[in-house]
C-alpha cells in the first residue's frame, strides 16, 4: 500500500488546491492507500509525495491532477 502527502504553502493560499488534489486522489484510489495527509508548509511549496518520492512539484511542473492520480495509481500496483 502507498502513503501520500500533499504539502502546501499556507501563506500562499494553496489550501483549496491541496483539497482539490486530495479529493481527486481519494475518489480514484481511496481503497488502495494506507494514508493520505495534508502537510502545512510555507515558502511557496506545493508538492505531492508518494512513499517519500516527489511525484509533483509546482516549481517544476504544471498542475495536472489527473496525471498525479495516474502516477499514484501506477505506484499502487
Biopython code that builds the backbone (N, CA, C, O; Angstrom):
import numpy as np
from Bio.PDB.StructureBuilder import StructureBuilder

atoms = [
    (1, "UNK", "N", (0.846, -1.187, 0.000)),
    (1, "UNK", "CA", (0.000, 0.000, 0.000)),
    (1, "UNK", "C", (0.885, 1.242, 0.000)),
    (1, "UNK", "O", (2.085, 1.163, 0.262)),
    (2, "UNK", "N", (0.287, 2.372, -0.293)),
    (2, "UNK", "CA", (1.031, 3.604, -0.535)),
    (2, "UNK", "C", (0.623, 4.692, 0.450)),
    (2, "UNK", "O", (-0.538, 4.798, 0.844)),
    (3, "UNK", "N", (1.606, 5.495, 0.836)),
    (3, "UNK", "CA", (1.370, 6.662, 1.680)),
    (3, "UNK", "C", (1.593, 7.905, 0.832)),
    (3, "UNK", "O", (2.620, 8.029, 0.165)),
    (4, "UNK", "N", (0.635, 8.826, 0.856)),
    (4, "UNK", "CA", (0.701, 10.037, 0.045)),
    (4, "UNK", "C", (0.638, 11.256, 0.953)),
    (4, "UNK", "O", (-0.170, 11.313, 1.880)),
    (5, "UNK", "N", (1.504, 12.235, 0.675)),
    (5, "UNK", "CA", (1.498, 13.516, 1.385)),
    (5, "UNK", "C", (1.334, 14.635, 0.366)),
    (5, "UNK", "O", (1.957, 14.626, -0.695)),
    (6, "UNK", "N", (0.492, 15.587, 0.704)),
    (6, "UNK", "CA", (0.353, 16.802, -0.087)),
    (6, "UNK", "C", (0.816, 17.943, 0.807)),
    (6, "UNK", "O", (0.159, 18.262, 1.797)),
    (7, "UNK", "N", (1.942, 18.558, 0.465)),
    (7, "UNK", "CA", (2.450, 19.682, 1.253)),
    (7, "UNK", "C", (2.163, 20.967, 0.494)),
    (7, "UNK", "O", (2.489, 21.094, -0.686)),
    (8, "UNK", "N", (1.550, 21.916, 1.188)),
    (8, "UNK", "CA", (1.124, 23.151, 0.530)),
    (8, "UNK", "C", (1.473, 24.369, 1.376)),
    (8, "UNK", "O", (1.539, 24.298, 2.603)),
    (9, "UNK", "N", (1.693, 25.480, 0.694)),
    (9, "UNK", "CA", (2.043, 26.734, 1.350)),
    (9, "UNK", "C", (0.776, 27.395, 1.901)),
    (9, "UNK", "O", (-0.131, 27.749, 1.148)),
    (10, "UNK", "N", (0.733, 27.550, 3.200)),
    (10, "UNK", "CA", (-0.410, 28.191, 3.850)),
    (10, "UNK", "C", (-0.474, 29.686, 3.508)),
    (10, "UNK", "O", (-1.529, 30.158, 3.085)),
    (11, "UNK", "N", (0.625, 30.452, 3.678)),
    (11, "UNK", "CA", (0.556, 31.883, 3.380)),
    (11, "UNK", "C", (0.205, 32.183, 1.915)),
    (11, "UNK", "O", (-0.343, 33.244, 1.619)),
    (12, "UNK", "N", (0.511, 31.271, 1.014)),
    (12, "UNK", "CA", (0.223, 31.476, -0.413)),
    (12, "UNK", "C", (-1.242, 31.216, -0.755)),
    (12, "UNK", "O", (-1.697, 31.569, -1.843)),
    (13, "UNK", "N", (-1.974, 30.607, 0.158)),
    (13, "UNK", "CA", (-3.376, 30.302, -0.094)),
    (13, "UNK", "C", (-3.590, 29.070, -0.955)),
    (13, "UNK", "O", (-4.558, 29.010, -1.713)),
    (14, "UNK", "N", (-2.702, 28.083, -0.854)),
    (14, "UNK", "CA", (-2.806, 26.875, -1.670)),
    (14, "UNK", "C", (-3.698, 25.796, -1.055)),
    (14, "UNK", "O", (-3.748, 24.677, -1.567)),
    (15, "UNK", "N", (-4.395, 26.112, 0.025)),
    (15, "UNK", "CA", (-5.212, 25.093, 0.700)),
    (15, "UNK", "C", (-6.279, 24.506, -0.224)),
    (15, "UNK", "O", (-6.447, 23.288, -0.268)),
    (16, "UNK", "N", (-6.998, 25.346, -0.956)),
    (16, "UNK", "CA", (-8.062, 24.836, -1.822)),
    (16, "UNK", "C", (-7.488, 23.933, -2.914)),
    (16, "UNK", "O", (-8.085, 22.913, -3.257)),
    (17, "UNK", "N", (-6.346, 24.304, -3.451)),
    (17, "UNK", "CA", (-5.680, 23.471, -4.455)),
    (17, "UNK", "C", (-5.325, 22.114, -3.837)),
    (17, "UNK", "O", (-5.531, 21.074, -4.462)),
    (18, "UNK", "N", (-4.799, 22.126, -2.625)),
    (18, "UNK", "CA", (-4.445, 20.883, -1.937)),
    (18, "UNK", "C", (-5.686, 20.027, -1.690)),
    (18, "UNK", "O", (-5.648, 18.807, -1.851)),
    (19, "UNK", "N", (-6.770, 20.663, -1.304)),
    (19, "UNK", "CA", (-8.010, 19.917, -1.060)),
    (19, "UNK", "C", (-8.561, 19.323, -2.355)),
    (19, "UNK", "O", (-9.097, 18.215, -2.348)),
    (20, "UNK", "N", (-8.433, 20.054, -3.474)),
    (20, "UNK", "CA", (-8.883, 19.524, -4.762)),
    (20, "UNK", "C", (-8.071, 18.290, -5.155)),
    (20, "UNK", "O", (-8.629, 17.296, -5.619)),
    (21, "UNK", "N", (-6.758, 18.358, -4.967)),
    (21, "UNK", "CA", (-5.899, 17.211, -5.286)),
    (21, "UNK", "C", (-6.230, 16.048, -4.357)),
    (21, "UNK", "O", (-6.325, 14.904, -4.801)),
    (22, "UNK", "N", (-6.406, 16.334, -3.078)),
    (22, "UNK", "CA", (-6.750, 15.288, -2.114)),
    (22, "UNK", "C", (-8.064, 14.608, -2.503)),
    (22, "UNK", "O", (-8.164, 13.382, -2.465)),
    (23, "UNK", "N", (-9.054, 15.391, -2.869)),
    (23, "UNK", "CA", (-10.361, 14.850, -3.254)),
    (23, "UNK", "C", (-10.221, 13.933, -4.481)),
    (23, "UNK", "O", (-10.811, 12.853, -4.520)),
    (24, "UNK", "N", (-9.445, 14.362, -5.471)),
    (24, "UNK", "CA", (-9.260, 13.550, -6.676)),
    (24, "UNK", "C", (-8.556, 12.234, -6.353)),
    (24, "UNK", "O", (-8.922, 11.182, -6.878)),
    (25, "UNK", "N", (-7.552, 12.297, -5.494)),
    (25, "UNK", "CA", (-6.828, 11.077, -5.111)),
    (25, "UNK", "C", (-7.758, 10.130, -4.357)),
    (25, "UNK", "O", (-7.774, 8.929, -4.625)),
    (26, "UNK", "N", (-8.523, 10.661, -3.427)),
    (26, "UNK", "CA", (-9.453, 9.813, -2.668)),
    (26, "UNK", "C", (-10.520, 9.214, -3.568)),
    (26, "UNK", "O", (-10.879, 8.047, -3.410)),
    (27, "UNK", "N", (-11.026, 9.991, -4.502)),
    (27, "UNK", "CA", (-12.066, 9.498, -5.407)),
    (27, "UNK", "C", (-11.566, 8.317, -6.228)),
    (27, "UNK", "O", (-12.294, 7.349, -6.445)),
    (28, "UNK", "N", (-10.319, 8.404, -6.682)),
    (28, "UNK", "CA", (-9.799, 7.352, -7.543)),
    (28, "UNK", "C", (-9.086, 6.213, -6.846)),
    (28, "UNK", "O", (-8.994, 5.113, -7.391)),
    (29, "UNK", "N", (-8.572, 6.465, -5.628)),
    (29, "UNK", "CA", (-7.644, 5.491, -5.039)),
    (29, "UNK", "C", (-7.852, 5.208, -3.554)),
    (29, "UNK", "O", (-6.990, 4.588, -2.931)),
    (30, "UNK", "N", (-8.928, 5.627, -2.987)),
    (30, "UNK", "CA", (-9.104, 5.541, -1.530)),
    (30, "UNK", "C", (-8.816, 4.158, -0.963)),
    (30, "UNK", "O", (-8.163, 4.045, 0.074)),
    (31, "UNK", "N", (-9.281, 3.123, -1.609)),
    (31, "UNK", "CA", (-9.106, 1.774, -1.055)),
    (31, "UNK", "C", (-7.706, 1.224, -1.290)),
    (31, "UNK", "O", (-7.364, 0.163, -0.767)),
    (32, "UNK", "N", (-6.891, 1.931, -2.071)),
    (32, "UNK", "CA", (-5.552, 1.437, -2.396)),
    (32, "UNK", "C", (-4.451, 2.150, -1.616)),
    (32, "UNK", "O", (-3.270, 1.881, -1.831)),
    (33, "UNK", "N", (-4.822, 3.054, -0.716)),
    (33, "UNK", "CA", (-3.840, 3.839, 0.033)),
    (33, "UNK", "C", (-3.843, 3.460, 1.508)),
    (33, "UNK", "O", (-4.879, 3.113, 2.074)),
    (34, "UNK", "N", (-2.665, 3.533, 2.118)),
    (34, "UNK", "CA", (-2.566, 3.388, 3.564)),
    (34, "UNK", "C", (-2.890, 4.705, 4.251)),
    (34, "UNK", "O", (-3.570, 4.743, 5.276)),
    (35, "UNK", "N", (-2.387, 5.786, 3.659)),
    (35, "UNK", "CA", (-2.524, 7.089, 4.302)),
    (35, "UNK", "C", (-2.466, 8.184, 3.247)),
    (35, "UNK", "O", (-1.716, 8.092, 2.275)),
    (36, "UNK", "N", (-3.270, 9.220, 3.455)),
    (36, "UNK", "CA", (-3.226, 10.428, 2.639)),
    (36, "UNK", "C", (-3.287, 11.600, 3.600)),
    (36, "UNK", "O", (-4.260, 11.753, 4.340)),
    (37, "UNK", "N", (-2.250, 12.428, 3.592)),
    (37, "UNK", "CA", (-2.208, 13.519, 4.568)),
    (37, "UNK", "C", (-1.892, 14.845, 3.903)),
    (37, "UNK", "O", (-1.219, 14.915, 2.875)),
    (38, "UNK", "N", (-2.404, 15.891, 4.528)),
    (38, "UNK", "CA", (-2.089, 17.260, 4.152)),
    (38, "UNK", "C", (-1.043, 17.768, 5.127)),
    (38, "UNK", "O", (-1.184, 17.609, 6.340)),
    (39, "UNK", "N", (0.007, 18.380, 4.594)),
    (39, "UNK", "CA", (1.092, 18.913, 5.405)),
    (39, "UNK", "C", (1.168, 20.416, 5.131)),
    (39, "UNK", "O", (1.370, 20.840, 3.993)),
    (40, "UNK", "N", (1.005, 21.210, 6.181)),
    (40, "UNK", "CA", (1.063, 22.656, 6.023)),
    (40, "UNK", "C", (2.511, 23.113, 5.958)),
    (40, "UNK", "O", (3.338, 22.711, 6.776)),
    (41, "UNK", "N", (2.808, 23.957, 4.977)),
    (41, "UNK", "CA", (4.167, 24.436, 4.792)),
    (41, "UNK", "C", (4.183, 25.913, 4.463)),
    (41, "UNK", "O", (3.195, 26.622, 4.655)),
    (42, "UNK", "N", (5.297, 26.355, 3.975)),
    (42, "UNK", "CA", (5.474, 27.750, 3.612)),
    (42, "UNK", "C", (6.411, 27.878, 2.424)),
    (42, "UNK", "O", (6.723, 26.893, 1.756)),
    (43, "UNK", "N", (6.850, 29.084, 2.171)),
    (43, "UNK", "CA", (7.846, 29.373, 1.135)),
    (43, "UNK", "C", (7.415, 28.929, -0.259)),
    (43, "UNK", "O", (8.254, 28.538, -1.070)),
    (44, "UNK", "N", (6.118, 28.985, -0.544)),
    (44, "UNK", "CA", (5.625, 28.695, -1.891)),
    (44, "UNK", "C", (5.542, 27.234, -2.266)),
    (44, "UNK", "O", (5.321, 26.912, -3.433)),
    (45, "UNK", "N", (5.711, 26.348, -1.317)),
    (45, "UNK", "CA", (5.731, 24.910, -1.642)),
    (45, "UNK", "C", (4.352, 24.389, -2.023)),
    (45, "UNK", "O", (3.337, 24.769, -1.440)),
    (46, "UNK", "N", (4.345, 23.521, -3.004)),
    (46, "UNK", "CA", (3.194, 22.675, -3.300)),
    (46, "UNK", "C", (3.763, 21.419, -3.926)),
    (46, "UNK", "O", (4.145, 21.411, -5.096)),
    (47, "UNK", "N", (3.817, 20.362, -3.142)),
    (47, "UNK", "CA", (4.366, 19.083, -3.593)),
    (47, "UNK", "C", (3.420, 17.954, -3.222)),
    (47, "UNK", "O", (2.710, 18.007, -2.218)),
    (48, "UNK", "N", (3.436, 16.936, -4.062)),
    (48, "UNK", "CA", (2.750, 15.687, -3.758)),
    (48, "UNK", "C", (3.819, 14.610, -3.737)),
    (48, "UNK", "O", (4.587, 14.459, -4.688)),
    (49, "UNK", "N", (3.861, 13.856, -2.631)),
    (49, "UNK", "CA", (4.844, 12.784, -2.480)),
    (49, "UNK", "C", (4.118, 11.456, -2.256)),
    (49, "UNK", "O", (3.113, 11.387, -1.548)),
    (50, "UNK", "N", (4.644, 10.427, -2.867)),
    (50, "UNK", "CA", (4.137, 9.072, -2.660)),
    (50, "UNK", "C", (5.293, 8.237, -2.130)),
    (50, "UNK", "O", (6.326, 8.097, -2.786)),
    (51, "UNK", "N", (5.110, 7.692, -0.951)),
    (51, "UNK", "CA", (6.152, 6.902, -0.281)),
    (51, "UNK", "C", (7.481, 7.660, -0.226)),
    (51, "UNK", "O", (8.552, 7.070, -0.366)),
    (52, "UNK", "N", (7.394, 8.972, -0.021)),
    (52, "UNK", "CA", (8.576, 9.810, 0.131)),
    (52, "UNK", "C", (9.154, 10.365, -1.157)),
    (52, "UNK", "O", (10.000, 11.258, -1.116)),
    (53, "UNK", "N", (8.714, 9.853, -2.304)),
    (53, "UNK", "CA", (9.211, 10.330, -3.599)),
    (53, "UNK", "C", (8.315, 11.451, -4.113)),
    (53, "UNK", "O", (7.091, 11.327, -4.102)),
    (54, "UNK", "N", (8.921, 12.537, -4.560)),
    (54, "UNK", "CA", (8.153, 13.658, -5.110)),
    (54, "UNK", "C", (7.616, 13.248, -6.481)),
    (54, "UNK", "O", (8.379, 12.902, -7.384)),
    (55, "UNK", "N", (6.283, 13.292, -6.621)),
    (55, "UNK", "CA", (5.691, 12.991, -7.924)),
    (55, "UNK", "C", (5.128, 14.237, -8.583)),
    (55, "UNK", "O", (4.831, 14.227, -9.777)),
    (56, "UNK", "N", (4.979, 15.315, -7.815)),
    (56, "UNK", "CA", (4.585, 16.605, -8.376)),
    (56, "UNK", "C", (5.214, 17.708, -7.532)),
    (56, "UNK", "O", (5.181, 17.660, -6.303)),
    (57, "UNK", "N", (5.784, 18.697, -8.205)),
    (57, "UNK", "CA", (6.347, 19.877, -7.552)),
    (57, "UNK", "C", (5.965, 21.081, -8.401)),
    (57, "UNK", "O", (6.323, 21.153, -9.577)),
    (58, "UNK", "N", (5.243, 22.023, -7.814)),
    (58, "UNK", "CA", (4.756, 23.153, -8.596)),
    (58, "UNK", "C", (5.880, 23.966, -9.209)),
    (58, "UNK", "O", (5.672, 24.633, -10.222)),
    (59, "UNK", "N", (7.054, 23.926, -8.624)),
    (59, "UNK", "CA", (8.172, 24.691, -9.180)),
    (59, "UNK", "C", (8.740, 24.039, -10.446)),
    (59, "UNK", "O", (9.530, 24.657, -11.160)),
    (60, "UNK", "N", (8.340, 22.794, -10.723)),
    (60, "UNK", "CA", (8.877, 22.080, -11.879)),
    (60, "UNK", "C", (7.823, 21.685, -12.912)),
    (60, "UNK", "O", (8.151, 21.507, -14.085)),
    (61, "UNK", "N", (6.566, 21.546, -12.497)),
    (61, "UNK", "CA", (5.525, 21.007, -13.370)),
    (61, "UNK", "C", (4.277, 21.868, -13.339)),
    (61, "UNK", "O", (4.011, 22.561, -12.356)),
    (62, "UNK", "N", (3.499, 21.819, -14.442)),
    (62, "UNK", "CA", (2.167, 22.400, -14.438)),
    (62, "UNK", "C", (1.246, 21.438, -13.690)),
    (62, "UNK", "O", (1.426, 20.222, -13.749)),
    (63, "UNK", "N", (0.264, 21.989, -12.989)),
    (63, "UNK", "CA", (-0.654, 21.152, -12.218)),
    (63, "UNK", "C", (-1.526, 20.335, -13.154)),
    (63, "UNK", "O", (-2.257, 20.889, -13.975)),
    (64, "UNK", "N", (-1.448, 19.030, -13.031)),
    (64, "UNK", "CA", (-2.259, 18.074, -13.786)),
    (64, "UNK", "C", (-2.766, 17.054, -12.773)),
    (64, "UNK", "O", (-2.110, 16.050, -12.493)),
    (65, "UNK", "N", (-3.941, 17.333, -12.233)),
    (65, "UNK", "CA", (-4.484, 16.480, -11.169)),
    (65, "UNK", "C", (-4.659, 15.051, -11.656)),
    (65, "UNK", "O", (-4.344, 14.106, -10.932)),
    (66, "UNK", "N", (-5.156, 14.883, -12.870)),
    (66, "UNK", "CA", (-5.336, 13.529, -13.402)),
    (66, "UNK", "C", (-3.991, 12.815, -13.534)),
    (66, "UNK", "O", (-3.895, 11.614, -13.282)),
    (67, "UNK", "N", (-2.959, 13.555, -13.926)),
    (67, "UNK", "CA", (-1.624, 12.973, -14.034)),
    (67, "UNK", "C", (-1.081, 12.537, -12.683)),
    (67, "UNK", "O", (-0.416, 11.507, -12.576)),
    (68, "UNK", "N", (-1.368, 13.325, -11.650)),
    (68, "UNK", "CA", (-0.946, 12.966, -10.287)),
    (68, "UNK", "C", (-1.625, 11.675, -9.863)),
    (68, "UNK", "O", (-0.981, 10.776, -9.323)),
    (69, "UNK", "N", (-2.924, 11.583, -10.108)),
    (69, "UNK", "CA", (-3.666, 10.372, -9.748)),
    (69, "UNK", "C", (-3.129, 9.163, -10.519)),
    (69, "UNK", "O", (-2.969, 8.083, -9.950)),
    (70, "UNK", "N", (-2.852, 9.346, -11.812)),
    (70, "UNK", "CA", (-2.299, 8.239, -12.613)),
    (70, "UNK", "C", (-0.957, 7.766, -12.060)),
    (70, "UNK", "O", (-0.710, 6.565, -11.950)),
    (71, "UNK", "N", (-0.092, 8.722, -11.715)),
    (71, "UNK", "CA", (1.221, 8.364, -11.176)),
    (71, "UNK", "C", (1.096, 7.582, -9.872)),
    (71, "UNK", "O", (1.803, 6.596, -9.662)),
    (72, "UNK", "N", (0.204, 8.020, -9.008)),
    (72, "UNK", "CA", (0.000, 7.302, -7.738)),
    (72, "UNK", "C", (-0.589, 5.927, -8.002)),
    (72, "UNK", "O", (-0.205, 4.954, -7.354)),
    (73, "UNK", "N", (-1.519, 5.835, -8.946)),
    (73, "UNK", "CA", (-2.123, 4.536, -9.285)),
    (73, "UNK", "C", (-1.058, 3.548, -9.742)),
    (73, "UNK", "O", (-1.085, 2.378, -9.361)),
    (74, "UNK", "N", (-0.117, 4.021, -10.562)),
    (74, "UNK", "CA", (0.979, 3.153, -11.020)),
    (74, "UNK", "C", (1.798, 2.616, -9.844)),
    (74, "UNK", "O", (2.250, 1.472, -9.871)),
    (75, "UNK", "N", (1.983, 3.426, -8.837)),
    (75, "UNK", "CA", (2.772, 3.029, -7.671)),
    (75, "UNK", "C", (2.025, 2.033, -6.775)),
    (75, "UNK", "O", (2.655, 1.308, -6.004)),
    (76, "UNK", "N", (0.713, 1.990, -6.865)),
    (76, "UNK", "CA", (-0.055, 1.087, -6.002)),
    (76, "UNK", "C", (-0.183, -0.308, -6.612)),
    (76, "UNK", "O", (-0.689, -1.225, -5.965)),
    (77, "UNK", "N", (0.262, -0.464, -7.821)),
    (77, "UNK", "CA", (0.133, -1.785, -8.495)),
    (77, "UNK", "C", (1.305, -2.657, -8.209)),
    (77, "UNK", "O", (1.364, -3.789, -8.689)),
]
sb = StructureBuilder()
sb.init_structure("model")
sb.init_model(0)
sb.init_chain("A")
sb.init_seg("    ")
for serial, (resi, resn, name, xyz) in enumerate(atoms, 1):
    if name == "N":
        sb.init_residue(resn, " ", resi, " ")
    sb.init_atom(name, np.array(xyz, "f"), 0.0, 1.0, " ", f" {name:<3s}", serial, name[0])
structure = sb.get_structure()
